[in-house]
Amino acid sequence: MTTADLVFTRGPVFTADPARTRASSLAVTGDRITAVGHDEVHELIGPGTEVVDLTGKLLLPGFQDAHIHPVFAGVELAQCDLTGTVGAAEYLTRIRAYADARPERAWITGGGWSLESFDGGLPTRQLLDSVVPDRPVLLANRDHHGAWANTRALELAGITAATPDPPDGRIEREPDGSPAGVLQEGAQALVARLVPPITPADRLAGLLRSQRLLHSLGITGWQDALLGVFNGNTDPSDAYLTAARDGSLTARVTGAMWWDRERGAEQIDELVARRERLSHGRFRAGSVKIMQDGIAENFTAAMTAPYLDGCGCATANSGLSFVEPDALRGHVTRLDALGFQVHFHALGDRAVREALDAVEAAVEANGRRGNRHHLAHLQVVHPDDIRRFARLGAIANIQPLWAAHEPQMDELTIPFLGPERAAWQYPFGDLLRAGATLAAGSDWPVSSADPVQGIHVAVNRREPGTTDSRVFLPEQRLDPASAVAAYTAGSAHVNGLDDAGSLLPGNLADLVVLDRDILTAPPEEISGARVLRTYVGGALVHSD
C-alpha cells in the first residue's frame, strides 16, 4: 500500500460533502486528497508521512473569495492607509504623517476612509487642505465608489463650478456649485487620470503582499473582480500573469475582465483575445465583470422606486443603471454563447432584476450552458426575484460582513430606503431556502478579507465584538455549515474549480486548519477562531 505524504488525524474534519459532512481523518498524496474517513486512514501513515493532530482544531476545505481586489488592496497597503479607524481626526493625523515622511512624492494617494466618519458621508476639501495644502491628494473611500480630493488636486484637474457631472458619476458641490471635495463613481477618474501610474513592479509587489495576507486567513483561491482600467486604477492583469509564469502565484485565481461601460458589443472580440492571453498555470480569466449600478450610500445603486430624502419623502432619484437594460441582455447573451461567465455588480433591486433578466435572456437564447453567472453584493433584492436565482441557475455571491447594524447601515442607508425596502437587504436565508447556490466573498479592501469574520456575521447578523444587541433581519441568518459552504464549495463552484471546495478523495488538497470547531462552538464565538495552517495542493503556504 502506498503511504501518504500528509495525514490529519483525530478530527473534526468538515468535508462540505452532503453525503458525509464530518470525518476525523484525511490523507494527502502529492497535491490531491487520497482518503477521507476515520481510523482506517491511519493505515496510510508511513515513515515519511507528516502527521497533523487535529485535537481541538478543525480541518476545512480552503476558503475561496468569490469577489475581491487583492492587487489594488496590496498596492494601497503601501500607500496612505486609512483603514482600521473611523475617526476623522485620526485620518488627518495619518495623512499629515504620511505626507511629511515622503516629501519627494508629487501626489499623496491611498484610501480606506469610512463614510460614517463624516456628516452625510462627505468630507470636505478644506479638511485635506489643512494637513496637505501644497500637493494634490486623492484618497479612495473604503468601498472605492468615491474619492476625497483636496483643493490642489481639483485645481490640477480643472474641476470648477462649471464642470458637468460625468454620465456615470457625480461631483459633490458646495452651495455655489464649486467642488466640495468628494467625487462619486465615475467622477473619480477626472482626478485619478492625473495620478502618476502604478508600475508593473508595484502591482506585482501588491499581489504578493496580499497573497501572503490571504493565505494567513485560510484563503487558497479567489476571483479578482476587476481586471482592467477603472477610475484611474491600472489593470492588475500583468501582475497575475507574471506571478503565474514565475511560480510565485501559489493561490488559484479566476480573473473577471472589466466590461467598459462607455463602450458596447465591439469590445467582446477583445475580451475573447484577452481570455486566451490571460490564462496560465493557476491563473485564468474566463469571467467578465459588468458593474450594473453603484452603492446605496451615495444613492447610485439602482432601485425600482426612488430614494427617500432626510424627511422620508420620495426624491426624483432611483439610482443609476450603468448599462442600458436592453443592451445588457444582448451583451450577456453573446458573452454566454462564447462561454464566458458574467460577474455582475448588482446592489439595488432594479440592478438585480436587470441582471437576472439578462441571464434569463441568455438561457432562452442559448440554453443552459453551465457558465455559472453570478450576482455580487445583492444588498436589496425584491421578494419577487428571490426564486429566480435557482430557476435560472444564477449564483448569489454574498458579502456577509455588510449584513449588520453599523453606522453606515443605520445612518446612511436605512433612512433613505424606507422600512419596506430596508427589510429586503441581504436576504441570505431566503435565497438559500429558495434553492439558490450561495458563494461568498469580501470585496476587500472595501471590508475585511477574513472569511471567519464573514462567517460570523452570516450566522449572527451582528458585527464581531459589537455591544449592539440588535440582530439585523434575524430571519436571514445562515446556519454555520451553510455559511462555511458558501466560502468553500460555493465559491469554488463559481470559480470553476470542481475538484476543490470539498474534501473528497481525488480533490485538490487545498486545506485550512482552524484553532477551534466553529461549527459546534457557540455562534457568538465564531469570530475568535484563528487560522493555524493553510495548504494549497498539499503544500504548506501559511503556518502560525
C-alpha positions in Angstrom: 0.0 0.0 0.0 1.3 3.5 -0.9 1.8 5.7 2.1 0.5 9.3 2.2 2.7 12.4 2.3 0.4 14.1 4.9 -2.3 12.7 7.2 -4.6 14.6 9.5 -5.9 12.6 12.5 -8.3 12.9 15.4 -10.6 15.4 13.6 -13.0 17.0 13.3 -12.9 17.3 9.5 -15.6 19.2 7.8 -15.8 17.8 4.2 -18.6 20.1 2.7 -19.8 16.8 1.1 -23.5 16.4 1.5 -23.2 12.6 1.7 -20.8 12.8 4.7 -20.2 16.2 6.1 -17.9 15.1 9.0 -14.9 12.8 9.3 -12.0 12.5 11.6 -9.0 11.8 9.3 -7.8 12.8 5.9 -4.8 11.8 3.8 -2.9 13.7 1.1 -0.5 12.3 -1.5 1.1 14.9 -3.8 -1.4 17.6 -4.4 -4.5 15.5 -4.0 -6.7 14.1 -1.2 -6.3 10.3 -1.2 -8.5 9.3 1.6 -11.2 10.7 3.9 -12.6 8.8 6.8 -11.7 7.7 10.3 -9.2 5.2 11.8 -8.8 3.3 8.5 -7.0 6.3 7.1 -4.2 5.7 9.6 -3.1 2.7 7.5 -1.6 5.3 5.0 0.9 6.6 7.6 4.4 5.6 6.8 7.9 6.5 7.9 7.9 9.6 5.7 4.4 10.8 6.4 3.8 14.1 8.2 1.0 13.6 10.8 -1.0 16.6 12.0 -3.0 16.0 15.2 -6.3 17.9 14.9 -7.3 17.5 18.6 -9.2 20.7 19.5 -8.9 22.0 15.9 -11.0 21.9 12.7 -9.9 20.9 9.2 -11.9 22.6 6.4 -11.6 23.0 2.6 -9.5 26.0 1.9 -11.6 29.2 1.8 -12.2 30.9 -1.5 -13.2 34.5 -2.0 -15.7 35.0 -4.9 -15.3 38.8 -5.1 -12.1 40.5 -4.1 -9.4 43.0 -5.3 -6.1 41.8 -4.0 -3.7 43.8 -6.3 -5.5 47.1 -5.6 -5.5 46.3 -1.9 -1.9 45.3 -1.8 -0.8 48.4 -3.6 -2.9 50.6 -1.2 -1.3 48.9 1.8 2.0 50.6 0.7 0.3 54.0 0.4 -1.5 56.2 2.8 -3.6 53.6 4.7 -6.7 54.9 6.5 -8.2 51.6 7.3 -8.8 50.3 10.9 -10.3 53.5 12.2 -13.4 55.7 11.7 -12.0 58.8 13.4 -11.8 61.9 11.2 -9.1 63.4 13.4 -7.1 60.1 13.1 -7.4 60.2 9.3 -5.9 63.7 9.3 -3.1 62.7 11.6 -2.2 59.7 9.4 -2.4 61.8 6.2 -0.1 64.5 7.6 2.4 62.0 8.9 2.4 60.1 5.6 3.0 63.3 3.6 5.6 64.7 5.9 7.6 61.4 5.7 7.5 61.5 1.9 8.4 65.0 0.7 9.5 63.6 -2.6 6.1 62.3 -3.6 4.3 64.6 -6.1 0.9 63.1 -5.1 -0.5 61.7 -1.8 -2.6 58.7 -2.6 -4.2 55.8 -0.7 -7.5 55.3 0.9 -9.7 53.4 3.3 -11.7 56.2 5.0 -15.3 55.4 6.0 -18.4 57.2 5.0 -19.7 57.1 8.6 -16.9 59.3 9.7 -18.4 62.4 8.1 -21.8 64.1 8.1 -23.7 62.6 5.1 -20.6 60.6 4.2 -19.0 63.7 2.7 -15.6 65.0 3.9 -14.5 68.4 2.6 -11.5 69.5 0.5 -10.8 72.1 3.2 -10.1 69.3 5.7 -7.5 67.9 3.5 -6.1 71.3 2.7 -5.5 71.8 6.5 -2.9 69.0 6.5 -1.6 68.9 2.9 -2.2 72.3 1.2 0.6 72.3 -1.3 0.4 68.9 -3.0 -2.5 67.1 -4.6 -4.2 64.5 -2.5 -6.6 61.8 -3.7 -7.9 59.1 -1.3 -10.5 56.5 -2.1 -13.1 55.6 0.5 -13.2 52.1 1.8 -15.8 51.0 -0.8 -13.9 52.7 -3.7 -17.1 54.2 -5.1 -16.0 57.7 -4.1 -12.7 59.6 -3.5 -11.7 62.5 -1.4 -9.6 65.2 -3.1 -8.0 68.4 -1.8 -8.2 71.8 -3.5 -4.9 71.4 -5.3 -6.0 68.1 -6.9 -9.3 69.6 -8.0 -7.4 72.6 -9.5 -5.0 70.4 -11.4 -7.9 68.5 -12.9 -9.6 71.8 -13.9 -12.8 71.0 -11.9 -14.8 74.1 -11.2 -18.5 75.0 -10.7 -18.9 74.9 -14.5 -17.6 71.3 -14.8 -20.6 69.0 -15.6 -21.1 65.7 -13.8 -19.9 62.7 -16.0 -22.7 60.4 -17.1 -21.6 57.7 -14.6 -20.8 59.8 -11.6 -21.3 62.9 -9.5 -19.2 65.8 -8.3 -20.3 66.7 -4.8 -20.6 70.5 -4.6 -20.7 73.5 -2.3 -23.7 75.8 -2.3 -22.2 77.9 -5.1 -21.5 74.9 -7.3 -17.8 74.7 -6.6 -16.4 71.1 -6.0 -16.7 70.2 -2.3 -14.0 67.5 -2.3 -15.8 64.2 -2.9 -16.0 62.6 -6.3 -18.6 59.8 -6.7 -18.3 56.8 -9.0 -17.0 57.7 -12.5 -16.2 61.3 -11.4 -13.2 59.9 -9.6 -11.5 59.5 -13.0 -11.5 63.3 -13.5 -8.7 63.5 -11.0 -7.3 59.9 -10.9 -6.2 60.2 -14.6 -3.5 62.7 -13.4 -2.0 60.5 -10.7 1.4 59.1 -11.5 0.8 55.5 -12.8 1.4 52.5 -10.6 4.3 50.5 -12.1 4.2 46.8 -13.0 6.7 46.2 -10.2 4.3 47.9 -7.8 1.4 45.7 -8.9 3.4 42.5 -8.6 4.6 43.5 -5.1 1.0 44.4 -4.2 -0.2 41.0 -5.4 2.4 39.1 -3.4 1.8 41.2 -0.3 -1.9 40.4 -0.5 -1.3 36.7 -1.2 0.6 36.3 2.0 -2.2 38.0 3.9 -4.9 36.0 2.3 -3.1 32.7 2.9 -2.8 33.7 6.5 -6.6 34.0 6.6 -7.0 30.5 5.1 -7.8 31.6 1.6 -6.5 29.3 -1.1 -8.2 30.8 -4.2 -10.2 33.8 -5.3 -11.9 35.6 -8.1 -10.4 39.0 -8.8 -13.5 41.1 -9.5 -11.8 43.7 -11.8 -9.2 43.1 -14.4 -9.0 46.3 -16.3 -8.6 50.1 -16.0 -11.2 51.7 -13.8 -11.5 55.2 -12.3 -7.7 55.7 -12.7 -6.7 52.3 -11.3 -4.3 50.4 -13.5 -5.0 46.9 -14.9 -3.7 44.2 -12.4 -3.6 41.5 -15.1 0.1 41.7 -15.7 0.9 41.0 -12.1 -1.1 37.8 -12.2 0.4 36.7 -15.4 4.0 37.4 -14.2 3.4 35.5 -10.9 1.7 32.6 -12.7 4.6 32.2 -15.0 7.4 32.5 -12.4 5.7 30.3 -9.9 5.1 32.9 -7.2 1.3 32.7 -7.6 0.5 30.0 -5.1 -3.3 30.7 -5.0 -5.8 29.6 -7.6 -7.2 32.7 -9.3 -10.0 33.4 -11.7 -10.0 36.9 -13.2 -13.1 38.9 -14.1 -12.3 41.1 -17.0 -13.8 44.6 -16.8 -16.7 45.5 -19.1 -16.1 49.1 -20.3 -19.5 50.6 -19.7 -18.6 53.5 -22.1 -18.4 51.0 -25.0 -20.7 48.3 -26.3 -20.5 44.9 -28.0 -17.5 45.9 -30.1 -15.3 45.0 -27.0 -16.4 41.4 -27.0 -13.8 40.3 -29.6 -11.1 42.0 -27.4 -12.3 40.0 -24.4 -12.1 36.8 -26.3 -8.4 37.6 -27.2 -7.7 38.7 -23.6 -9.2 35.4 -22.2 -6.7 33.5 -24.3 -3.7 35.6 -23.4 -4.6 35.8 -19.6 -4.6 32.1 -18.8 -1.5 30.5 -17.5 -1.0 27.9 -14.7 -3.1 28.8 -11.7 -4.5 32.0 -13.3 -7.2 32.1 -15.8 -9.5 34.9 -17.0 -12.8 33.4 -18.0 -15.2 35.8 -16.4 -16.5 39.3 -17.4 -17.3 41.8 -14.8 -20.3 44.1 -15.5 -20.9 46.8 -13.0 -24.6 47.5 -13.3 -25.1 50.1 -10.6 -23.4 51.9 -7.8 -24.0 51.8 -4.0 -26.9 52.7 -1.8 -24.9 55.1 0.5 -24.3 57.6 -2.3 -27.7 56.9 -3.9 -26.3 55.4 -7.1 -27.5 51.8 -6.5 -30.3 51.2 -9.0 -33.7 50.9 -7.3 -37.2 50.1 -8.6 -38.5 53.1 -6.6 -36.9 56.5 -5.7 -34.7 57.0 -2.7 -36.2 59.0 0.2 -34.8 62.3 1.5 -34.0 63.2 5.1 -37.6 63.9 5.8 -38.8 60.5 4.4 -40.3 61.9 1.2 -39.6 60.4 -2.2 -37.0 62.1 -4.3 -36.6 62.1 -8.1 -33.5 59.8 -7.9 -33.7 56.0 -8.3 -30.0 55.4 -8.8 -28.0 54.6 -11.9 -28.1 51.6 -14.3 -24.6 51.9 -15.9 -25.6 49.6 -18.8 -28.9 50.2 -20.5 -31.1 47.1 -19.8 -31.9 46.1 -23.4 -28.2 46.4 -24.3 -27.3 44.4 -21.2 -29.5 41.5 -22.3 -27.9 41.4 -25.7 -24.3 41.6 -24.3 -24.9 38.9 -21.7 -26.5 36.6 -24.3 -23.5 36.9 -26.6 -21.0 36.5 -23.8 -22.8 33.4 -22.6 -22.7 31.9 -26.1 -18.9 32.4 -26.2 -18.5 30.5 -22.9 -17.9 33.5 -20.6 -19.1 33.6 -17.1 -20.7 37.0 -16.3 -19.9 38.5 -12.9 -22.5 41.2 -12.1 -22.1 44.0 -9.6 -25.7 44.5 -8.5 -26.7 46.2 -5.3 -30.1 47.7 -5.8 -33.3 45.8 -6.5 -33.5 47.2 -10.0 -30.0 46.3 -10.9 -30.6 42.7 -9.5 -33.7 42.4 -11.7 -31.9 43.8 -14.8 -29.0 41.3 -14.2 -31.5 38.4 -13.8 -33.4 39.5 -16.9 -30.1 39.4 -18.8 -29.3 35.8 -17.5 -32.8 34.8 -18.5 -32.4 36.2 -22.0 -29.1 34.2 -22.3 -30.8 31.0 -21.2 -33.7 31.4 -23.5 -31.4 32.1 -26.5 -28.5 29.7 -25.8 -29.9 27.0 -23.5 -28.2 26.2 -20.2 -24.5 26.3 -20.9 -23.3 26.0 -17.3 -21.3 29.2 -17.3 -22.1 29.9 -13.6 -23.1 33.6 -13.9 -23.3 35.3 -10.5 -24.6 38.4 -9.0 -22.4 40.0 -6.3 -23.4 42.2 -3.4 -27.2 41.8 -3.5 -28.0 44.4 -0.9 -31.6 45.0 -1.9 -33.4 42.1 -3.6 -37.1 42.4 -4.4 -39.0 39.4 -3.0 -40.4 38.7 -6.5 -36.9 37.9 -7.7 -35.7 35.6 -4.9 -36.8 32.4 -6.6 -35.4 33.4 -10.0 -31.9 32.6 -8.8 -32.4 28.9 -8.6 -34.7 28.8 -11.6 -32.1 30.5 -13.8 -29.0 28.9 -12.2 -27.8 32.3 -11.2 -25.4 32.2 -8.2 -25.9 34.5 -5.2 -22.4 36.0 -4.5 -22.8 37.4 -1.0 -20.6 39.7 1.1 -21.8 38.8 4.6 -19.8 41.4 6.6 -22.2 44.1 5.4 -25.3 42.5 6.8 -25.3 44.0 10.2 -26.3 47.1 12.1 -23.5 49.7 12.0 -23.4 53.4 11.3 -23.2 53.2 7.5 -26.3 51.0 7.5 -28.3 52.7 10.2 -27.5 56.4 9.3 -26.7 56.4 5.6 -28.8 53.6 4.2 -32.0 52.6 6.1 -33.5 56.1 6.4 -33.2 56.6 2.6 -34.6 53.2 1.7 -37.6 53.2 4.0 -38.8 50.4 6.1 -40.2 48.1 3.4 -37.0 48.1 1.2 -34.7 48.1 4.2 -36.3 44.7 5.1 -35.2 43.3 1.7 -31.5 43.7 2.4 -29.0 40.9 2.2 -31.6 38.1 2.1 -29.2 35.2 2.6 -31.7 32.9 4.3 -34.4 33.5 1.8 -32.1 32.8 -1.1 -30.8 29.6 0.5 -34.4 28.4 1.3 -35.4 29.1 -2.3 -32.7 26.8 -3.6 -30.1 29.3 -4.7 -26.4 28.4 -4.7 -24.5 30.8 -2.3 -20.9 31.8 -2.9 -19.2 34.3 -0.6 -16.6 37.0 -0.8 -15.3 40.1 0.9 -14.8 42.8 -1.7 -11.5 43.5 0.1 -10.2 46.2 0.5 -13.8 47.5 0.9 -14.1 45.3 4.0 -12.0 42.8 5.8 -10.8 39.8 3.8 -11.2 37.5 6.8 -13.6 34.7 6.0 -14.0 33.8 9.7 -15.4 37.3 10.3 -17.7 37.0 7.3 -19.0 33.6 8.6 -19.6 35.1 12.0 -21.8 37.9 10.5 -23.6 35.5 8.2 -24.6 33.3 11.2 -25.2 36.1 13.8 -26.2 39.1 11.6 -24.2 41.2 14.1 -20.7 42.6 13.8 -18.0 40.7 15.7 -17.3 42.3 19.1 -20.3 44.7 18.9 -22.1 45.8 22.1 -25.2 46.5 20.0 -27.7 43.7 20.9 -29.8 44.2 17.8 -29.8 41.4 15.2 -30.1 42.7 11.6 -33.1 40.9 10.0 -32.6 37.7 12.1 -34.7 35.6 9.7 -31.9 35.9 7.1 -29.3 34.2 9.3 -27.4 31.2 7.9 -26.5 28.1 9.9 -22.8 27.7 10.4 -22.4 24.8 7.9 -24.2 26.8 5.1 -22.0 29.8 5.8 -18.9 27.7 5.6 -20.1 26.0 2.5 -20.6 29.4 0.8 -17.0 30.3 1.5 -15.7 26.9 0.3 -17.8 24.7 -2.0 -19.9 27.7 -3.3 -17.1 29.9 -4.2 -15.1 27.0 -5.7 -18.1 26.4 -7.9 -18.2 30.0 -9.0 -14.5 29.8 -9.8 -14.9 26.7 -11.9 -12.9 24.5 -9.5 -15.0 21.4 -9.4 -12.1 19.5 -7.8 -11.8 22.0 -4.9 -14.1 23.4 -2.2 -14.9 20.0 -0.7 -12.8 17.3 0.9 -13.3 14.2 -1.3 -10.7 11.6 -2.5 -9.3 12.9 -5.7 -9.9 16.5 -5.0 -7.2 19.1 -4.7 -5.6 19.3 -1.2 -6.5 22.9 -0.6 -7.0 23.0 3.1 -7.2 25.2 6.2 -6.8 24.3 9.9 -8.6 26.5 12.4 -7.8 26.5 16.1 -11.4 25.5 17.0 -14.5 23.9 15.6 -16.6 26.9 14.6 -19.4 24.5 13.5 -20.2 23.4 17.1 -18.9 26.4 19.1 -21.4 29.0 20.4 -22.3 31.2 17.3 -21.2 34.3 19.1 -17.7 32.9 19.5 -17.1 32.2 15.8 -15.1 35.4 15.2 -12.5 34.4 17.7 -11.2 31.5 15.6 -7.7 31.7 14.1 -6.1 30.1 11.1 -3.2 27.8 12.1 -2.3 26.3 8.8 -3.1 26.8 5.1 -2.3 24.3 2.3 -2.6 24.7 -1.4 -2.2 21.5 -3.4 -0.8 19.8 -0.3 1.9 22.5 0.1 2.0 24.5 3.3 1.7 28.2 2.4 1.0 29.5 5.9 1.7 28.3 9.4 1.0 30.2 12.6 
